Amino acid sequence: MNEDQGENTTLPRLVVGEVRWDLEIRVRTFRHTQLVLAGVPDQCLYVPGCLRRQVLKWGHASWLAYHPGVSQTLAMTAFTCDYFGNTKMPSLFKEGDIMLGGIFPVYFKEVINISTYETKPPDSVVCEGSALQAALALASGLEDLSSISHCPPAVSALIAESGSSQSIAVAGTLGPFQLPIVSYFSACACLSDRVKYPTFFRTVSSDSFQAKALAALMRHFDWQWIGIIQSDNDYGQNGIHGFTEEVKKFGVCIAFVAKFLRTYSLEKTLNVVEIIKQSTVKVILAYVPEGDFYYLMTEIVKQNITGIQWLSSDAWITAARPSTPEMYQAFGGALGFVGRKMAIPTLKPFLTNISPYKDPSAFVRDFWEIMVTEQLRRVHFMNQFGDNVFFDENGNPPAYYDLINWQLTNGQVPTSLCSSVCPTGTRKAQIKGRPTCCFDCVPCDDGTITNSTAECSPCPQEYWSNDRKDTCIPKTTEFLTYQEPIGIAVTVVSLVGSGLSLATLMVYIRYRETPVIKASNSELSCFLLFSLLLCFLSPLTFIGRPTVWTCMLRHTAFGVTFALCISSVLGKTIVVVTAFKATFPGNNAATKFGPSQQRIIVCSCTVIQIIICVLWLRLNPPFPDMVFRYSNKKIVLECNPGSEAAFYAVLGYIGLLAITCLVLAFLARKLPDNFNEAKFITFSMLIFCAVWITFIPVYISSPGKFTVAAETFAILASALGLLICIFAPKCYIILIKPEKNTKRQVMGKIRT
């Protein structure tokens, strides 16, 4: 070797013979008992973990290697740092045919001060780092267990860890090595991911099942407004994520989500307490391990925060430390699920017989047959308590929970709502910017009632809401009846008019041979009186509940009777005109317009109206109808004309006859006074036309039964106008002034 080459020069390879060092022999001897990383090249020697530090020191300290990093390594070892001690972990070891590892927290130790590492820090507490250190030590061999020249073999399976965060670190690191890991208390649902943690199993239920159970508890007690406190780690974050997804299905609203760890400062702890004090929730879920939540519980008790229903995950509801009378004043009545627990009959004798002075052969060798991944996936048996033991495709066991309730005496179930349940007759009105569970209660609109979803639903068309808005009641029906004042008035006028018409007819029959009756054409007068009798009776068909027959009868009867009435008046008017013209010499008009012609005029004019009514009834007849537009609380029962065109055709035809009569009577108004019946016909037609012209806008604008009332009064008014104007003067002469009922008086003319 050339000294000038320096320490960083690598000598060319020169094989002078096979040289083995004792350290190499140890490496080659025990490498088969270690967990070997997959993919190690054949030409490379895998160094067991318990020998790596020694190999590294030997390699860097050997001048035969002439490794380029020698100077750097020596410089690092010469750096002014001193070791205050090793990070040895307490452990037990017993060699056997099948090696199983286990990581168990024995006690919790609270560290008050923060180490500056100027002196030896206290022993490590349970955390992800310590769990990973222990797991790697078990997987590669415990180098510090013995000072002998061999290291213990690596384990075939690992029982670890209690906390979910620790299990995530261990399973994520050792999973690629296909080392089975069985946890006895890690419940995080995230560990069911077979891609990240392919060899992870557990003997406790996944938190996904607990999330469903807690959500079902919310639904059972109808808690819709809750708060959440979660641990600020994987356990809390994953657990609350699953719980939130479940309760959203039931419409539960979350007021706040506060995070907490025992390492939080006092200021952050007080902030969490302040959130609880300011909130209106009455139910809070604490998804925090007992080791963390105990410190927050202490502060809650200190500030005397009571009246809250606490819900617990399985992490603290059965823990011994918070189960004290002091805690009960704030946490009494707490509810929580916990995995089913049963006493192991042989566990107590086993634990009491363990002694450091005895041989550690108390471990039962055949307790484990083999601990490999494939065998664990096929495990399925029934234990001595009758429970099936197996792992599903995600490495989870069957879910069993016991519901724990902190109670000294029987307590009442509290309610937890952001807004109270809306009373009957009101609906939810969402408050802008607030969760869906926070709302105002607004009265339902008229015609709607509260349904099962606290929303207002409309009543059917024939129904209306009651005053409390909780039931739909039938709407009141409205139609013209005989008991109400309008119905009574119509009935009385109708009967009076009919009586007057009948009485007048009897008078005309009784005095038919008198000059006054003969001069006014007794036959047409009787036709007219009979038609007026029918006109007075027709309004009675408008009173009462509409039916199919009454609806068809009321309009057609009205149309035909008034057509007969006006036709008779038209005949009388023509008789008056022709009679006046017959007084002129050589005029034989009276002989051409005799009784036969008069009957033809009356019948033909009436038949036209009958044809219109028959077509109306045949094509689109009137029918009873329910009208809702007039009032929300009432149903107006009326007769729908069916065809509006037919209805106005009937009215129009009557109006045409009336106008014809009016024109003819107006032309004959200057006849001699004693014989001037045309003057009375003119007055009657003026009244008739005025009534029906007024009726049309009233009929269109009147609501409900007042439309029917308007039509009946129009019929009665026009009929009374005809009866009084045409027949009252004749009856006056016949009954009151019989001395004027002579031919001379009738045929006499006024002297000029």
C-alpha positions in Angstrom: 0.0 0.0 0.0 1.3 3.4 -1.0 1.2 5.8 2.0 0.8 8.7 -0.4 -2.5 7.4 -1.7 -4.2 8.6 1.4 -6.9 7.1 3.5 -9.7 7.8 0.9 -8.0 5.7 -1.8 -9.5 2.3 -2.6 -7.0 -0.5 -3.4 -7.6 -2.6 -6.5 -9.1 -6.0 -5.7 -6.6 -8.7 -5.0 -7.8 -12.1 -3.9 -5.2 -13.6 -1.6 -7.4 -16.2 0.0 -10.7 -16.6 1.9 -10.7 -14.8 5.2 -13.6 -15.0 7.6 -14.1 -12.9 10.7 -16.0 -13.9 13.7 -18.6 -11.2 13.1 -19.2 -12.6 9.6 -19.8 -16.1 11.0 -22.4 -14.7 13.4 -24.1 -12.9 10.6 -24.3 -16.0 8.4 -25.3 -18.2 11.3 -28.3 -16.3 12.4 -29.6 -14.6 9.3 -32.0 -17.5 8.6 -33.7 -16.9 11.9 -34.4 -13.2 11.1 -37.1 -11.5 9.1 -35.3 -10.9 5.8 -36.3 -8.0 3.6 -37.6 -9.1 0.3 -35.5 -8.3 -2.8 -32.0 -8.7 -1.2 -29.6 -9.6 -4.0 -27.9 -13.0 -3.8 -24.4 -11.4 -3.8 -25.3 -9.3 -0.8 -25.3 -10.4 2.7 -28.4 -9.5 4.8 -27.3 -8.3 8.3 -29.7 -9.1 11.2 -30.8 -6.0 13.1 -29.1 -7.1 16.3 -25.7 -7.1 14.6 -26.1 -4.1 12.3 -24.5 -1.6 14.7 -21.5 -3.8 15.3 -21.1 -4.4 11.6 -21.3 -0.7 10.9 -18.6 0.1 13.5 -16.4 -2.7 12.3 -16.6 -1.7 8.7 -15.9 2.0 9.3 -13.1 1.2 11.8 -11.3 -1.3 9.5 -8.5 0.1 7.5 -8.7 -2.9 5.2 -12.0 -1.5 3.7 -10.6 1.8 2.7 -14.2 3.0 2.3 -14.6 6.5 0.9 -16.8 7.5 3.8 -14.2 6.6 6.5 -13.2 10.1 7.2 -16.8 11.3 7.5 -17.7 8.5 9.8 -14.8 9.0 12.0 -15.5 12.7 12.1 -19.1 12.0 13.1 -18.0 9.7 15.9 -15.6 12.4 17.1 -18.4 15.0 17.3 -18.9 16.5 20.8 -22.1 14.6 21.7 -22.3 12.3 24.6 -24.9 9.5 25.1 -26.6 9.7 28.5 -27.9 6.2 28.1 -29.6 3.7 25.9 -33.3 3.7 24.9 -33.7 0.1 26.1 -37.3 -1.1 26.5 -38.3 -3.5 29.3 -38.9 -6.9 27.7 -39.4 -10.6 28.4 -38.0 -13.4 26.3 -38.5 -17.1 26.1 -37.2 -19.1 23.2 -39.5 -21.7 21.6 -40.4 -23.4 18.4 -42.8 -20.7 17.4 -41.9 -17.2 18.4 -44.7 -14.7 19.1 -44.1 -11.0 19.9 -46.3 -8.8 22.0 -46.3 -5.1 22.8 -48.4 -4.1 25.9 -48.6 -0.8 27.8 -48.1 -1.7 31.5 -48.8 1.8 33.0 -49.3 5.4 32.0 -46.8 7.9 33.2 -47.5 11.6 33.1 -44.5 13.7 32.0 -44.8 17.2 33.4 -41.6 18.8 32.1 -40.3 19.1 28.6 -36.8 17.7 28.2 -34.0 19.8 26.7 -31.8 16.7 26.4 -29.1 18.4 28.3 -29.6 15.6 30.8 -31.0 12.1 30.4 -34.7 12.5 29.7 -37.3 10.3 31.5 -38.4 7.0 30.1 -40.5 7.2 26.9 -44.2 7.2 27.2 -46.5 5.2 24.9 -46.5 6.8 21.5 -46.2 6.0 17.9 -42.4 6.2 18.1 -42.0 3.8 21.0 -44.5 1.4 19.5 -42.6 1.3 16.2 -39.3 0.9 18.0 -40.6 -2.1 20.0 -42.1 -3.6 16.8 -38.9 -3.3 14.8 -37.0 -4.8 17.7 -39.3 -7.8 17.8 -39.3 -8.2 14.1 -35.6 -8.2 13.7 -34.5 -9.7 17.1 -33.9 -8.2 20.5 -30.2 -7.4 20.5 -30.1 -6.2 24.0 -31.7 -9.2 25.6 -28.5 -11.1 26.0 -24.8 -10.5 25.8 -24.1 -13.9 24.4 -22.7 -14.2 20.9 -26.1 -15.0 19.3 -29.2 -12.9 18.9 -32.7 -14.3 19.5 -34.8 -15.3 16.5 -37.4 -12.9 15.0 -41.1 -13.5 15.8 -43.6 -15.2 13.5 -46.4 -12.9 14.5 -46.9 -9.8 16.6 -49.6 -9.0 19.1 -49.8 -5.2 19.0 -50.9 -2.5 19.7 -53.4 -0.9 22.1 -53.8 2.5 20.5 -54.9 3.0 16.9 -52.2 5.5 16.1 -49.5 3.1 17.4 -51.1 0.2 15.4 -51.1 2.3 12.2 -47.4 2.9 12.6 -46.6 -0.7 13.3 -48.9 -2.2 10.7 -47.8 0.2 8.0 -44.1 -0.5 8.6 -44.3 -4.3 9.0 -47.1 -5.0 6.6 -44.7 -5.2 3.5 -42.8 -7.9 5.3 -45.9 -10.1 5.5 -45.7 -10.2 9.3 -49.1 -10.9 10.9 -50.1 -8.3 13.4 -53.0 -8.9 15.8 -54.3 -5.9 17.8 -56.3 -6.3 21.0 -57.7 -2.7 21.3 -57.1 -0.7 18.1 -60.6 0.0 16.8 -59.9 2.6 14.1 -61.9 1.8 10.9 -58.9 2.9 8.8 -57.0 -0.2 9.8 -59.5 -2.3 7.7 -57.8 -1.0 4.6 -56.2 -4.2 3.2 -54.1 -2.3 0.7 -52.3 -0.3 3.4 -52.4 -3.0 6.1 -52.6 -6.4 4.4 -51.6 -8.4 7.5 -53.4 -6.5 10.2 -56.0 -8.3 12.3 -57.8 -7.4 15.5 -59.9 -9.0 18.2 -62.0 -5.9 18.8 -64.8 -4.5 16.6 -64.0 -1.8 14.0 -65.2 1.7 14.9 -67.3 1.5 11.7 -69.7 -0.7 13.7 -69.5 1.5 16.7 -70.4 4.5 14.5 -73.5 2.7 13.3 -74.4 1.8 16.9 -74.0 5.4 18.1 -76.1 6.7 15.2 -78.8 4.2 16.0 -78.7 5.5 19.6 -79.2 9.1 18.3 -82.2 8.0 16.3 -83.7 6.0 19.1 -83.7 9.0 21.5 -84.5 11.5 18.7 -81.4 13.5 19.5 -81.0 15.9 16.5 -78.6 18.6 17.8 -75.3 17.3 19.2 -71.7 18.4 19.8 -68.6 16.3 19.3 -65.2 16.2 21.0 -62.6 14.1 19.2 -59.1 13.2 19.9 -56.7 15.0 17.6 -55.2 11.8 16.1 -56.1 9.0 13.7 -58.5 7.4 16.2 -60.6 10.5 16.6 -60.5 11.7 13.0 -61.4 8.4 11.4 -64.0 7.6 14.1 -65.8 10.9 13.8 -65.7 10.7 10.0 -67.6 7.4 10.1 -70.0 8.6 12.8 -70.8 11.8 10.8 -71.6 9.9 7.7 -74.0 7.7 9.6 -75.9 10.4 11.6 -76.4 12.4 8.4 -78.7 9.7 7.2 -81.0 10.4 10.2 -81.0 14.2 9.8 -78.8 14.8 12.9 -77.1 18.1 13.0 -73.6 18.7 14.5 -73.2 22.0 16.4 -69.4 21.8 16.8 -66.5 19.5 16.6 -63.7 20.2 19.1 -60.3 18.5 19.1 -58.4 17.6 22.2 -55.2 15.8 23.3 -53.7 15.5 26.8 -50.6 17.3 25.4 -52.7 20.4 24.7 -51.8 23.5 26.6 -54.1 24.9 29.3 -55.2 27.7 26.9 -56.3 25.2 24.3 -58.0 23.1 26.9 -60.0 26.1 28.2 -61.0 27.0 24.6 -62.6 23.6 24.3 -64.4 24.0 27.6 -65.6 27.5 26.5 -67.1 25.9 23.3 -69.0 23.5 25.5 -70.3 26.3 27.7 -71.4 28.5 24.9 -73.2 25.8 22.9 -76.9 25.1 23.3 -76.5 21.3 22.8 -77.6 18.9 25.5 -75.9 15.9 24.1 -72.1 15.6 23.4 -70.2 12.7 22.0 -66.6 12.4 23.4 -64.7 10.3 21.0 -61.5 10.5 23.0 -59.3 7.8 24.7 -59.5 7.9 28.5 -55.8 8.9 28.7 -56.6 12.1 26.9 -60.2 12.8 28.0 -59.5 12.5 31.7 -57.7 15.9 31.7 -60.6 17.6 29.9 -63.1 15.9 32.3 -61.2 17.3 35.3 -61.6 20.9 33.9 -65.3 20.3 33.1 -65.9 19.2 36.7 -63.8 22.2 37.9 -66.0 24.7 36.0 -69.2 22.9 37.2 -70.6 22.3 33.7 -73.7 20.1 34.2 -76.9 19.2 32.4 -75.2 17.5 29.5 -75.9 14.0 28.3 -72.5 12.6 27.5 -72.0 9.8 25.0 -68.8 7.8 24.9 -66.8 5.7 22.6 -65.5 2.4 24.0 -62.3 4.2 24.9 -63.3 5.6 28.3 -66.8 4.6 29.3 -65.5 1.6 31.4 -62.2 3.2 32.4 -61.5 3.1 36.2 -59.8 6.5 36.6 -62.8 8.7 35.6 -65.3 6.5 37.3 -65.4 8.4 40.5 -68.1 10.3 42.5 -66.3 13.6 41.7 -66.7 13.0 38.0 -70.3 11.8 38.4 -71.6 15.3 39.1 -70.9 16.4 35.6 -70.8 13.0 33.7 -73.6 11.1 35.5 -75.9 9.4 33.0 -73.2 9.0 30.4 -73.9 6.4 27.7 -71.4 4.5 25.7 -70.8 1.2 23.9 -68.1 -1.2 24.9 -67.0 -4.4 23.4 -68.4 -7.4 25.2 -66.3 -8.6 28.1 -66.3 -11.9 29.9 -64.2 -13.3 32.7 -61.5 -15.7 31.6 -61.7 -18.5 34.2 -57.9 -19.4 34.2 -56.6 -15.8 33.9 -56.6 -14.9 37.6 -54.8 -18.0 38.8 -52.3 -17.6 36.0 -51.5 -14.0 36.9 -51.3 -14.6 40.6 -48.9 -17.5 40.1 -46.4 -15.4 38.0 -43.2 -14.8 40.0 -39.8 -13.5 38.9 -38.3 -16.3 41.0 -40.1 -19.1 39.1 -39.3 -20.5 35.8 -41.3 -18.7 33.1 -42.8 -21.9 31.8 -46.3 -20.8 32.8 -46.8 -19.7 29.2 -48.9 -22.4 27.6 -47.1 -23.7 24.6 -50.0 -25.0 22.7 -52.0 -21.7 23.1 -50.9 -20.8 19.7 -50.5 -23.4 17.0 -49.2 -21.2 14.4 -49.4 -17.4 13.7 -49.2 -16.8 10.0 -51.4 -14.7 7.8 -53.0 -17.4 5.8 -53.9 -19.4 8.9 -55.4 -16.4 10.6 -57.7 -15.8 7.7 -59.1 -19.3 8.0 -59.6 -19.1 11.8 -63.2 -19.9 12.7 -64.2 -21.5 16.0 -66.6 -21.1 18.9 -65.1 -20.2 22.2 -66.2 -21.4 25.6 -68.7 -18.5 25.9 -70.6 -19.6 22.8 -69.3 -16.8 20.6 -68.1 -17.4 17.1 -64.5 -16.2 16.6 -63.4 -15.4 13.0 -61.9 -12.6 10.9 -63.7 -11.1 7.9 -62.1 -10.0 4.7 -60.9 -6.8 6.4 -59.4 -8.6 9.4 -62.3 -7.5 11.7 -64.0 -9.8 14.2 -67.8 -10.0 14.8 -69.1 -6.8 16.4 -70.5 -7.2 19.9 -71.3 -4.2 22.1 -72.6 -3.7 25.6 -74.4 -0.4 26.3 -73.0 1.3 29.5 -74.9 4.0 31.4 -73.5 5.9 34.3 -76.4 6.1 36.7 -76.8 6.1 40.5 -80.5 6.0 40.3 -83.0 5.8 37.4 -82.7 8.9 35.3 -84.7 10.6 32.7 -83.7 10.6 29.0 -82.7 14.2 28.1 -83.7 15.9 24.8 -81.2 17.5 22.6 -82.6 19.8 19.9 -81.3 23.0 18.3 -84.9 24.0 17.9 -87.9 22.5 19.7 -90.3 20.4 17.7 -92.7 22.6 15.9 -96.2 22.6 17.5 -99.2 21.4 15.6 -100.2 23.7 12.8 -96.8 25.1 12.1 -93.9 24.2 9.8 -90.2 24.4 9.8 -88.6 27.5 8.3 -84.9 27.2 7.8 -82.7 29.8 9.4 -80.2 31.1 6.9 -76.6 30.2 7.8 -77.6 27.6 10.4 -77.7 23.8 10.3 -80.9 22.1 9.1 -81.7 21.2 12.7 -82.0 24.9 13.6 -85.3 26.4 12.4 -88.2 28.7 13.2 -91.8 27.5 13.4 -94.1 29.4 11.1 -97.9 28.8 11.1 -99.2 26.8 8.2 -101.1 28.7 5.5 -104.9 28.4 5.4 -105.9 25.2 3.7 -102.8 23.3 4.7 -102.0 21.1 7.7 -98.9 19.8 9.4 -97.9 16.4 8.1 -95.5 13.8 9.6 -92.4 15.6 8.3 -93.3 18.9 10.0 -94.1 20.4 6.7 -97.4 21.9 5.6 -99.3 19.9 3.1 -102.4 21.1 1.3 -105.8 19.6 2.0 -107.8 18.0 -0.8 -109.9 20.3 -2.9 -113.2 19.5 -1.1 -111.5 20.0 2.4 -110.2 22.9 4.4 -107.9 23.1 7.4 -109.3 23.5 10.9 -108.2 26.3 13.2 -105.4 24.2 14.7 -104.1 23.3 11.2 -103.8 19.7 12.1 -106.8 18.1 10.4 -108.6 18.6 7.1 -112.3 19.1 7.5 -115.0 19.1 4.7 -115.7 22.5 3.3 -119.2 23.9 3.9 -121.4 23.7 0.9 -123.4 26.8 -0.1 -126.6 26.9 -2.2 -129.8 28.8 -2.1 -132.1 27.1 0.5 -135.7 27.6 1.6 -134.5 28.4 5.1 -132.4 31.4 4.5 -133.9 34.9 4.0 -133.3 35.1 0.3 -134.8 31.7 -0.3 -137.8 32.7 1.8 -138.3 35.9 -0.1 -138.1 34.2 -3.4 -140.6 31.6 -2.3 -143.0 34.1 -1.0 -142.9 36.4 -4.1 -143.2 33.3 -6.3 -146.2 32.0 -4.5 -147.8 35.5 -4.3 -147.2 36.0 -8.0 -148.6 32.6 -8.8 -151.6 33.3 -6.7 -152.3 36.6 -8.4 -151.9 35.0 -11.8 -154.3 32.2 -10.9 -156.8 34.7 -9.4 -156.6 36.9 -12.5 -157.2 33.9 -14.6 -160.2 33.0 -12.6 -161.5 36.6 -12.9 -161.1 36.4 -16.7 -162.9 33.1 -16.9 -165.7 34.4 -14.6 -166.2 37.7 -16.6 -165.2 36.4 -20.0 -168.5 37.7 -21.5 -168.0 41.3 -20.4 -166.9 43.9 -22.9 -163.5 44.6 -21.3 -162.6 40.9 -21.5 -163.8 40.5 -25.0 -162.0 43.7 -26.1 -158.7 42.4 -24.7 -158.9 39.1 -26.5 -159.8 36.6 -23.8 -158.0 33.6 -25.4 -154.6 35.3 -25.6 -155.1 36.8 -22.2 -155.7 33.3 -20.7 -152.6 32.0 -22.6 -150.7 34.9 -21.1 -152.0 34.4 -17.6 -151.1 30.7 -17.8 -147.6 31.4 -18.9 -147.2 34.0 -16.2 -148.3 31.3 -13.6 -145.5 29.1 -14.9 -143.1 32.0 -14.9 -143.8 32.6 -11.2 -143.4 28.9 -10.3 -140.1 28.5 -12.3 -137.9 30.2 -9.6 -138.8 27.4 -7.2 -136.6 25.1 -9.2 -133.7 27.4 -8.4 -133.9 26.7 -4.7 -132.4 23.7 -3.1 -129.3 21.5 -3.7 -128.7 21.4 -7.5 -129.3 18.0 -9.1 -129.1 16.8 -12.7 -132.9 17.1 -13.2 -133.3 20.5 -11.5 -130.4 22.0 -13.4 -132.0 20.9 -16.7 -135.4 22.0 -15.6 -134.7 25.4 -14.2 -133.1 26.8 -17.4 -135.4 25.2 -20.0 -138.6 25.8 -18.0 -137.6 29.4 -17.6 -136.8 29.8 -21.3 -140.0 28.1 -22.6 -142.4 29.8 -20.2 -141.1 33.2 -20.9 -141.1 32.5 -24.7 -144.8 31.5 -24.3 -145.4 34.6 -22.2 -143.8 37.1 -24.6 -145.4 35.3 -27.6 -148.8 35.8 -26.1 -148.0 39.5 -25.5 -146.8 39.7 -29.1 -150.1 38.3 -30.2 -152.1 40.8 -28.2 -150.0 43.6 -29.6 -150.6 42.5 -33.1 -154.4 42.2 -32.3 -154.4 45.8 -31.0 -152.7 47.1 -34.1 -154.9 45.2 -36.5 -158.0 46.1 -34.6 -157.2 49.8 -34.9 -156.5 49.6 -38.6 -159.8 47.7 -39.1 -161.7 51.0 -38.1 -160.7 52.5 -41.4 -163.2 51.9 -44.3 -162.3 49.0 -46.6 -159.6 47.6 -44.2 -160.2 43.9 -43.6 -157.0 43.2 -41.6 -159.0 42.1 -38.5 -160.7 39.3 -40.6 -157.3 38.1 -41.8 -155.8 38.0 -38.3 -158.4 35.9 -36.5 -158.0 33.5 -33.6 -156.3 30.8 -35.7 -153.6 33.2 -36.8 -153.2 34.3 -33.2 -152.7 30.7 -32.1 -150.2 30.1 -34.9 -148.1 33.1 -33.8 -148.0 32.1 -30.2 -147.3 28.4 -30.9 -144.6 29.1 -33.6 -142.7 31.6 -31.5 -142.8 29.1 -28.5 -141.8 26.2 -30.7 -138.6 28.0 -31.7 -137.6 28.3 -28.1 -138.5 24.7 -27.5 -136.2 23.6 -30.3 -133.3 25.7 -28.9 -133.8 24.1 -25.5 -134.0 20.6 -26.9 -130.7 21.1 -28.8 -129.2 22.5 -25.6 -130.2 19.5 -23.5 -129.1 17.1 -26.3 -125.7 18.5 -27.0 -124.4 20.1 -23.8 -127.0 20.1 -21.0 -126.7 22.0 -17.7 -125.2 20.0 -14.8 -124.6 20.4 -11.1 -121.2 21.8 -10.4 -118.9 22.6 -7.4 -117.4 26.0 -7.6 -114.3 26.8 -5.4 -113.3 30.2 -6.7 -115.6 32.2 -4.6 -114.3 31.2 -1.1 -111.5 29.0 0.3 -113.7 27.6 3.0 -116.9 27.0 1.0 -118.0 25.0 -2.0 -120.7 26.8 -4.0 -123.1 24.3 -5.5 -124.7 25.7 -8.6 -125.9 24.6 -12.0 -123.3 24.9 -14.7 -125.1 25.9 -17.9 -123.0 23.5 -19.9 -123.1 25.5 -23.0 -122.8 29.3 -22.4 -123.8 29.9 -26.0 -127.1 28.0 -25.6 -127.9 29.8 -22.4 -127.4 33.2 -24.0 -129.3 32.0 -27.1 -132.3 31.3 -24.9 -132.0 34.8 -23.3 -131.4 36.4 -26.6 -134.5 34.9 -28.2 -136.7 36.1 -25.3 -135.1 39.5 -25.7 -135.8 39.5 -29.4 -139.5 38.8 -28.8 -139.6 41.5 -26.1 -138.1 44.1 -28.4 -140.5 43.2 -31.2 -143.4 43.7 -28.8 -142.0 46.9 -27.5 -141.7 48.3 -31.0 -145.2 47.3 -32.1 -146.7 48.6 -28.9 -144.8 51.9 -29.2 -146.2 52.4 -32.7 -149.8 51.9 -31.3 -149.3 54.2 -28.4 -151.6 56.9 -29.9 -154.7 54.9 -30.1 -157.9 56.2 -28.3 -157.5 56.1 -24.5 -160.4 53.8 -23.8 -159.0 51.2 -26.2 -155.3 51.8 -25.8 -154.1 48.4 -24.4 -150.9 49.0 -26.3 -149.8 51.7 -23.8 -149.9 49.2 -21.0 -148.0 46.6 -23.1 -145.4 49.3 -23.8 -144.9 49.9 -20.1 -144.7 46.2 -19.4 -142.1 45.6 -22.1 -140.1 48.6 -20.9 -140.0 47.1 -17.4 -139.2 43.6 -18.8 -136.3 44.9 -20.9 -134.9 47.1 -18.1 -134.9 44.1 -15.7 -133.1 41.8 -18.0 -130.6 44.3 -19.2 -129.8 45.0 -15.6 -129.7 41.3 -14.9 -126.8 40.4 -17.2 -124.0 42.3 -15.4 -125.4 41.3 -12.0 -125.5 37.7 -13.1 -121.9 37.8 -14.2 -120.5 39.6 -11.1 -122.6 38.0 -8.4 -120.7 35.3 -6.4 -122.2 31.9 -5.5 -125.8 31.7 -4.5 -126.3 35.4 -5.2 -126.1 34.6 -8.9 -129.1 32.3 -8.5 -130.9 34.9 -6.4 -130.3 37.5 -9.1 -131.8 35.3 -11.8 -134.8 34.4 -9.7 -135.6 38.0 -8.9 -135.2 39.0 -12.5 -137.8 36.3 -13.4 -140.2 37.4 -10.7 -139.7 41.2 -11.4 -140.3 40.8 -15.2 -143.3 38.5 -14.6 -144.8 40.9 -12.0 -144.3 43.8 -14.5 -146.3 42.0 -17.1 -149.0 41.0 -14.7 -149.5 44.4 -13.2 -149.1 46.5 -16.3 -151.4 44.4 -18.5 -154.0 43.0 -16.2 -154.3 45.3 -13.2 -156.2 48.0 -15.2 -158.7 45.4 -16.5 -159.2 43.9 -13.1 -159.7 47.3 -11.6 -162.6 48.0 -14.0 -164.1 44.6 -13.6 -164.0 44.4 -9.9 -163.9 48.1 -8.7 -165.6 50.0 -11.5 -168.1 47.6 -13.1 -170.0 50.6 -14.4 -167.2 51.2 -16.9 -167.4 47.6 -18.1 -169.8 48.5 -21.0 -169.4 48.3 -24.7 -170.0 52.0 -25.0 -167.1 52.8 -22.6 -164.9 50.4 -24.4 -165.7 51.5 -28.0 -166.1 55.2 -27.1 -163.7 57.9 -28.3 -162.5 61.1 -26.8 -164.1 64.1 -28.3 -161.7 66.5 -29.9 
